[in-house]
Amino acid sequence: MTKRNTQQRRHLILTQVNELGEVAVDILAEQFQTSEVTIRKDLTALEKSGLLLRRYGGAIALPQEIVSDDIDSKRKVAIAKAAAALIKDHNRIIIDSGRTTAAMIPELGNKRGLVVMTNAIKVANRLLALENEPTLLMTGGTWDPHSESFQGQVAEGVLRSYDFDQLFIGADGIDVERGTTTFNELVGLSQVMAGAAREVIVLVESEKIGRKIPNLELPWQQVTTLITDSNLALDTRQAIQACGVQLICAEL
């Protein structure tokens, strides 16, 4: 199979895992006539998407007790797919830390020539598992355990030396009148990220919209697009659009 068939191959691998309970790297490599390195990347990507568990030499199916149709996960995936659809081949993008932004990574496997900057180790690891191998840049800086990301002056200085097409960033809450809000008092890096990108795209579940958390992170003037799920009330949609923000409501 060629790289264009990566998603098909991964779907077949997942089907086998669920049917057999476990699979081996060497057998899969022979079956799909590809390298063991490629199969390991497939298994890593599937594990990062929460679809199986890696084991030495292969992978096993998820234990039944942790398999669920979690609506929060469905929302994140729907939002992530809508965000990835805005990315063109060869774009230079920033992906901030967070579970919703990290959910974008599996959707980037068919994008060519991407350059991706991140301040999050988890995001970086998921990017490295992609077969299309985007160019990865990391900010460095001071590790912040709350956000599980690098922050501080070093990270800000690195970002200021680059130019990006898009920033993808999450939020702890949305103040409909003011913009994105956060529990974290370290908002400097988010503002530098926004200043380094031509488009600022916020990814957030609808249940977080209306939360008035004290720390304003990005005012609406800095936000280009807000992507949420389709559960957002009509009056709230209109209020956000009235602030000059493009609103995308992903269908669940």
QUIFEN-V674095 format. One record per residue. N is the residue number from 1. PHI is phi in radians with two decimals (999 if undefined). PSI is psi in whole degrees, 0 to 359 (NA if undefined). OMEGA is omega in whole degrees, -180 to 180 (999 if undefined). Layout:
N | PHI | PSI | OMEGA
N | PHI | PSI | OMEGA
This chain:
1 | 999 | 146 | 178
2 | -1.53 | 173 | 180
3 | -1.05 | 331 | -179
4 | -1.14 | 340 | -179
5 | -1.77 | 18 | -179
6 | -0.99 | 312 | -177
7 | -1.10 | 322 | 178
8 | -1.12 | 316 | 180
9 | -1.09 | 317 | -180
10 | -1.14 | 324 | 177
11 | -1.11 | 317 | 180
12 | -1.16 | 321 | 177
13 | -1.08 | 314 | -179
14 | -1.09 | 321 | 178
15 | -1.04 | 317 | 179
16 | -1.14 | 318 | 179
17 | -1.04 | 315 | -178
18 | -1.22 | 329 | 180
19 | -1.38 | 318 | -174
20 | -1.68 | 339 | -178
21 | 1.62 | 333 | 177
22 | -2.78 | 158 | 178
23 | -2.45 | 159 | -180
24 | -2.02 | 142 | -178
25 | -1.03 | 312 | -175
26 | -1.12 | 322 | 180
27 | -1.20 | 319 | 178
28 | -1.13 | 319 | 179
29 | -1.05 | 318 | 179
30 | -1.20 | 318 | -179
31 | -1.08 | 316 | -176
32 | -1.67 | 3 | 177
33 | 0.94 | 51 | 178
34 | -2.43 | 179 | -176
35 | -1.43 | 158 | 176
36 | -1.15 | 330 | 177
37 | -1.06 | 316 | 179
38 | -1.11 | 317 | 179
39 | -1.11 | 319 | 178
40 | -1.08 | 321 | 177
41 | -1.12 | 320 | 177
42 | -1.04 | 312 | -178
43 | -1.15 | 322 | 178
44 | -1.12 | 316 | 179
45 | -1.10 | 319 | 179
46 | -1.18 | 323 | 177
47 | -1.17 | 317 | 179
48 | -1.07 | 332 | 178
49 | -1.48 | 1 | 177
50 | 1.32 | 29 | -174
51 | -1.85 | 344 | 178
52 | -2.80 | 179 | 177
53 | -2.15 | 130 | 177
54 | -1.26 | 143 | 171
55 | -2.40 | 160 | -178
56 | -0.96 | 123 | 178
57 | 1.44 | 1 | -179
58 | 3.06 | 218 | -178
59 | -2.74 | 160 | 177
60 | -2.23 | 162 | 177
61 | -1.21 | 155 | 176
62 | -1.11 | 137 | 173
63 | -0.99 | 141 | -174
64 | -1.02 | 328 | -175
65 | -1.22 | 343 | 179
66 | -1.89 | 6 | 176
67 | -1.53 | 119 | -179
68 | -2.60 | 159 | 175
69 | -1.64 | 63 | -176
70 | -1.17 | 120 | -176
71 | -1.13 | 328 | 178
72 | -1.08 | 318 | 178
73 | -1.13 | 319 | 179
74 | -1.08 | 320 | 178
75 | -1.11 | 314 | -180
76 | -1.05 | 317 | -180
77 | -1.13 | 316 | 180
78 | -1.08 | 317 | 179
79 | -1.14 | 317 | -179
80 | -1.09 | 319 | 179
81 | -1.13 | 319 | 178
82 | -1.13 | 323 | 178
83 | -1.18 | 315 | -179
84 | -1.09 | 330 | 180
85 | -1.14 | 342 | 179
86 | -1.49 | 352 | -175
87 | -1.63 | 129 | 178
88 | -1.73 | 159 | 174
89 | -0.95 | 141 | 176
90 | 1.26 | 10 | 176
91 | -1.20 | 152 | 174
92 | -1.87 | 115 | -172
93 | -2.25 | 158 | 172
94 | -1.98 | 134 | 173
95 | -2.09 | 114 | -180
96 | -1.34 | 167 | 178
97 | -1.18 | 158 | 178
98 | 2.36 | 153 | -178
99 | -1.23 | 323 | -179
100 | -1.24 | 318 | 177
101 | -1.16 | 323 | 178
102 | -1.11 | 332 | 179
103 | -1.16 | 345 | 177
104 | -1.22 | 331 | -167
105 | -0.97 | 312 | 179
106 | -1.05 | 338 | -179
107 | -1.42 | 355 | -177
108 | -1.67 | 1 | -174
109 | -1.12 | 340 | -180
110 | -1.81 | 10 | 179
111 | -1.62 | 137 | -178
112 | -1.79 | 141 | 171
113 | 1.18 | 26 | -180
114 | -1.26 | 145 | 168
115 | -2.04 | 121 | -173
116 | -2.16 | 123 | 173
117 | -1.77 | 137 | 175
118 | -2.53 | 159 | 175
119 | -1.93 | 10 | -174
120 | -2.08 | 128 | 180
121 | -1.12 | 321 | 180
122 | -1.08 | 319 | 178
123 | -1.13 | 317 | 180
124 | -1.05 | 316 | -179
125 | -1.10 | 321 | 179
126 | -1.18 | 322 | 178
127 | -1.11 | 320 | 180
128 | -1.14 | 339 | 180
129 | -1.43 | 349 | -179
130 | -1.28 | 139 | -178
131 | -1.26 | 333 | 180
132 | -1.36 | 353 | 171
133 | 0.86 | 68 | 175
134 | -1.12 | 155 | 176
135 | -1.24 | 125 | -175
136 | -1.86 | 130 | 174
137 | -2.12 | 142 | 176
138 | -2.18 | 147 | -175
139 | -1.30 | 327 | -167
140 | 1.18 | 187 | 179
141 | 2.12 | 203 | -179
142 | -1.67 | 128 | -177
143 | -1.26 | 129 | 178
144 | -1.93 | 109 | -176
145 | -1.15 | 335 | -180
146 | -1.14 | 311 | -178
147 | -1.63 | 355 | -176
148 | 0.91 | 51 | -178
149 | -2.69 | 167 | 176
150 | -1.50 | 139 | -179
151 | -2.35 | 184 | 171
152 | 1.67 | 183 | -172
153 | -1.14 | 324 | 179
154 | -1.10 | 312 | 179
155 | -1.06 | 318 | 180
156 | -1.11 | 318 | 180
157 | -1.11 | 320 | 178
158 | -1.10 | 315 | -179
159 | -1.12 | 323 | -178
160 | -1.16 | 342 | -179
161 | -1.55 | 1 | -179
162 | -2.12 | 168 | 177
163 | -2.26 | 130 | -175
164 | -2.21 | 155 | 177
165 | -1.39 | 316 | -173
166 | -2.50 | 146 | 169
167 | -2.00 | 132 | 175
168 | -1.98 | 119 | -172
169 | -2.47 | 145 | 177
170 | -1.64 | 191 | 179
171 | -2.80 | 147 | 174
172 | -1.33 | 333 | 180
173 | -2.84 | 168 | 177
174 | -2.22 | 121 | 170
175 | -1.60 | 110 | -172
176 | -1.00 | 330 | -179
177 | -1.46 | 330 | -172
178 | -1.92 | 316 | -177
179 | 2.54 | 209 | -177
180 | -1.47 | 147 | -179
181 | -2.25 | 161 | -176
182 | -2.59 | 153 | 173
183 | -1.34 | 335 | -176
184 | -1.39 | 132 | 179
185 | -1.38 | 349 | 179
186 | -1.49 | 88 | -178
187 | -1.87 | 356 | -176
188 | -1.05 | 317 | -177
189 | -1.15 | 321 | 178
190 | -1.03 | 319 | -179
191 | -1.21 | 324 | 176
192 | -1.17 | 318 | 176
193 | -0.99 | 313 | -179
194 | -1.08 | 322 | 179
195 | -1.23 | 338 | -178
196 | -1.58 | 356 | -176
197 | -2.11 | 145 | 179
198 | -1.31 | 330 | 177
199 | -2.18 | 135 | 178
200 | -2.01 | 116 | -174
201 | -2.05 | 117 | -178
202 | -1.72 | 132 | 179
203 | -1.96 | 122 | -177
204 | -2.74 | 141 | 177
205 | -1.25 | 151 | -175
206 | -1.09 | 330 | -178
207 | -1.16 | 342 | 179
208 | -1.51 | 349 | -178
209 | -1.42 | 123 | -174
210 | 1.94 | 349 | 176
211 | -1.27 | 120 | 180
212 | -1.76 | 76 | 177
213 | -1.33 | 141 | -172
214 | -0.98 | 323 | -172
215 | -1.48 | 108 | 175
216 | -1.28 | 127 | -179
217 | -1.71 | 300 | 178
218 | -2.25 | 118 | 175
219 | -1.18 | 157 | -177
220 | -0.97 | 331 | -179
221 | -1.08 | 338 | -180
222 | -1.69 | 356 | -176
223 | -1.80 | 128 | 177
224 | -1.53 | 312 | -172
225 | -2.42 | 140 | 172
226 | -2.03 | 125 | 177
227 | -1.94 | 124 | 178
228 | -2.40 | 191 | 180
229 | -1.74 | 173 | -171
230 | -1.34 | 2 | 178
231 | -1.42 | 2 | -177
232 | -1.25 | 132 | -179
233 | -1.14 | 150 | -175
234 | -1.06 | 317 | -178
235 | -1.15 | 326 | 177
236 | -1.22 | 320 | 176
237 | -0.99 | 313 | -178
238 | -1.14 | 323 | 180
239 | -1.14 | 319 | 180
240 | -1.18 | 315 | 180
241 | -1.11 | 329 | 178
242 | -1.17 | 342 | 177
243 | -1.49 | 4 | 177
244 | 1.50 | 17 | -178
245 | -1.77 | 133 | 173
246 | -1.22 | 131 | -178
247 | -2.02 | 128 | 176
248 | -2.11 | 123 | 179
249 | -1.90 | 105 | -177
250 | -1.29 | 134 | 178
251 | -1.30 | 137 | 179
252 | -1.44 | NA | 999
